[in-house]
C-alpha cells in the first residue's frame, strides 16, 4: 500500500510550514496552524514555463511574490497547471483535475496564443467562457484573466501568415482575436485582468532593451527575467483582493493528505523509485499527465502541511518534498534548455535536503 510506503519514509525531524521548512533532531512539537492560499496558474506553455528551471518558472515567481506581500502567517501555494500548445478548447477537459479539484482561492488564466493561429474565434470564445463559467459555479476563486505580452513581429513564426498580414501585423491580430474579448468577458464575470500586453508595450516604449530581456527569440515565451517581471505586476494587482478574500484556515488537513497519498500517479512513481531506469521510464511516459498529477499531489500535501498536528505535518512534508523532486527530475531528464535541466536538478536536490531514506532510483538520477 502506498500509505505504508509513504509513512515508512517519514523522517521525524522534518517539518513543513507552508513555504518554509524547519529541520533538526528531536521530537516534533505542535505549532500554530497557518492560514492558506491556494492559487492555480492554468493555461498553455507561457504558464508551463518549460524552458525555465524549477524555481524560475512563472508560477514559482508568482508564489514568491505573493508570499512576500502576504507575510509569514499565510501559506501560499501556486500550482503550475500549464500544458504546452493548449488552446482554450483543448484546456477545457482539464478543468476538473487542474482547477476545480484544487478548491482554489486564486486562478490565473492564460489562454489565447495558440488559439490565435489554430482555432476559429467563436470556438476560442465559447471555450474560454465555458472555463470561466465552471469557475464561477464550482469555486469561489478570484479569477485573473491574462493577456499575452507579445507575438513579436520579427521573431514569431506567425509573422508571415496571411491572417497577420491582413490584420496589419501580429499584435493587431492578437488584439482583435483574443485580447479585446478577454478584457470584455473578464469584466462580465467580475474578474481581474492582468493586461501583460499593455504592461509590456508601455514598458518597452520607455526601455527598448526589455524586449530581449523579457521575451525569448521565438517571439512569445518569457525568459526567466520575464517570468519574474510579470509575476511582480500580477502580485501587485491581486494582493489587496487576495487579502480581502483570504479567510480560511487549512481545514480538513487529513482529507487533503489522503488525497495526496491516494494520487495514482504518485503511487506509480513511488513504486518505480527504487531503480533509476524504472523511475526514468515512469516519469517520461505520458510526461505531461505525470507532471500535472504530481503537481496536484504536491499541492494537496502542502495544504495538509499547514496543520498544527505534528505527525500529519511531517507526513505531508515528506510527500510534498518527494512529489516536488520527482517533478523537477522529470524536467532534468527532458530539458528544453541546458539551464532548465541543470537548474531543475539543483532545485530537486534542495527539496530533498534533510530527508532520510530518499528512494534509491531518485538518488541515482540526481547524481
PyMOL commands that set and color helices and strands:
alter all, ss='L'
color gray80, all
select helices_A, chain A and resi 2-8+45-48+58-70+88-92+95-98+100-102+115-118+121-138+157-160+162-167+170-188+196-206+210-214+224-245+253-261+264-272+276-284+287-304+310-333+338-352+360-366
alter helices_A, ss='H'
color red, helices_A
select strands_A, chain A and resi 15-17+20-22+35-43+74-82+106-110+142-146+192-194
alter strands_A, ss='S'
color yellow, strands_A
deselect
rebuild
show_as cartoon
